[in-house]
Amino acid sequence: MTGAPEKNDAPLTLICLTTDGAAATVACDSVRLWLPDGAVGIRRGHMSALMATAAGPLEAYRGGARVFCRTAAEGVAWVESDRVTVLCGTLGKSENNGNEAILPE
């Protein structure tokens, strides 16, 4: 994937990509994901990182409200320039009552 994510007024962008081609891009303030030894939160200005992820909830929050929640298979997360890219085997159905703030492609 190249280029900058679509413009939005949120300080952080979550991009989810799976091996079966599913994808989601979410504008948010923070991201919470699971690592093999527990959960980690990511906010604007987080240092660049590459980390192995464990299977579990992948959540994005905006203005204190959860705007995205799906169960992600284990994979890898890359954090750079206020963008969190998660590559995983599968991404489950919405656990946020269908109220997700996914940006248009």
Backbone torsions as a table, in degrees:
resi	resn	phi	psi	omega
1	MET	NA	132.0	-178.8
2	THR	-125.7	165.6	177.5
3	GLY	83.4	168.4	-179.5
4	ALA	-81.2	151.8	175.9
5	PRO	-65.6	162.0	179.2
6	GLU	-55.6	142.7	-178.7
7	LYS	-64.0	138.7	175.2
8	ASN	-154.6	170.2	-178.0
9	ASP	-93.6	5.1	177.7
10	ALA	-86.7	147.4	-177.7
11	PRO	-77.2	-10.5	-174.7
12	LEU	-138.2	146.8	176.4
13	THR	-123.8	129.4	174.6
14	LEU	-103.5	126.7	177.3
15	ILE	-120.7	123.4	179.5
16	CYS	-112.4	128.4	176.6
17	LEU	-129.8	138.6	179.8
18	THR	-121.1	165.4	179.7
19	THR	-68.8	-22.3	179.0
20	ASP	-93.1	9.9	173.5
21	GLY	93.9	-4.1	178.2
22	ALA	-69.8	146.2	-179.9
23	ALA	-149.6	151.7	175.3
24	ALA	-148.8	141.0	175.0
25	THR	-125.0	125.8	-172.4
26	VAL	-128.4	131.4	173.2
27	ALA	-86.1	129.5	-174.7
28	CYS	-156.1	174.4	175.6
29	ASP	-98.9	-29.9	-179.1
30	SER	-153.8	157.7	179.5
31	VAL	-128.4	140.4	175.1
32	ARG	-125.0	126.8	178.5
33	LEU	-140.5	167.5	-175.4
34	TRP	-104.4	134.7	173.3
35	LEU	-108.3	167.8	-179.9
36	PRO	-55.8	-26.7	-178.4
37	ASP	-109.9	16.4	175.9
38	GLY	136.6	-178.2	-176.5
39	ALA	-82.5	154.9	175.6
40	VAL	-136.6	141.9	176.6
41	GLY	-108.2	142.8	-178.4
42	ILE	-127.5	129.8	178.3
43	ARG	-127.1	174.4	179.1
44	ARG	-53.7	139.6	178.3
45	GLY	84.3	2.3	179.2
46	HIS	-58.7	139.3	178.7
47	MET	-63.1	153.8	178.6
48	SER	-58.6	140.3	-177.5
49	ALA	-155.8	151.0	171.8
50	LEU	-129.3	121.7	-174.6
51	MET	-140.4	145.9	173.4
52	ALA	-76.0	136.6	179.1
53	THR	-109.1	152.9	175.5
54	ALA	-99.9	161.3	175.0
55	ALA	-64.4	137.1	179.2
56	GLY	160.4	-173.9	-177.7
57	PRO	-65.6	139.3	172.4
58	LEU	-117.1	113.8	-172.0
59	GLU	-124.2	145.7	173.3
60	ALA	-127.6	141.4	-178.6
61	TYR	-124.2	147.1	176.7
62	ARG	-144.2	123.9	-177.9
63	GLY	60.1	30.5	-180.0
64	GLY	84.2	-8.7	-179.8
65	ALA	-102.5	141.7	176.9
66	ARG	-74.1	123.0	-178.3
67	VAL	-110.6	-6.2	-179.8
68	PHE	-156.7	132.1	174.9
69	CYS	-153.7	116.0	174.9
70	ARG	-141.4	153.0	176.0
71	THR	-84.5	122.5	-179.2
72	ALA	-106.0	142.2	173.1
73	ALA	-72.6	167.7	178.0
74	GLU	-60.9	154.2	-178.5
75	GLY	-177.7	-135.6	-178.4
76	VAL	-143.3	146.0	176.3
77	ALA	-122.3	139.2	179.1
78	TRP	-123.3	124.5	-179.9
79	VAL	-114.4	124.6	177.2
80	GLU	-164.0	138.1	175.2
81	SER	51.1	49.5	178.2
82	ASP	58.0	31.7	176.2
83	ARG	-132.9	131.3	177.4
84	VAL	-113.0	117.1	178.9
85	THR	-110.4	122.5	-179.5
86	VAL	-113.2	124.0	175.6
87	LEU	-109.5	122.2	-177.7
88	CYS	-145.2	165.1	-178.6
89	GLY	-65.2	-48.4	179.7
90	THR	-143.6	160.0	178.0
91	LEU	-131.2	118.0	-176.5
92	GLY	-68.3	177.0	178.1
93	LYS	-69.4	160.1	-178.7
94	SER	-56.2	134.4	173.8
95	GLU	-110.6	20.9	-176.8
96	ASN	-117.8	33.9	179.1
97	ASN	54.4	31.5	177.6
98	GLY	74.0	2.7	-179.3
99	ASN	-96.9	76.2	-178.5
100	GLU	-113.2	142.6	-177.7
101	ALA	-95.1	58.8	-179.3
102	ILE	-82.3	130.6	179.4
103	LEU	-75.1	149.2	176.8
104	PRO	-65.6	150.2	179.9
105	GLU	-72.4	NA	NA
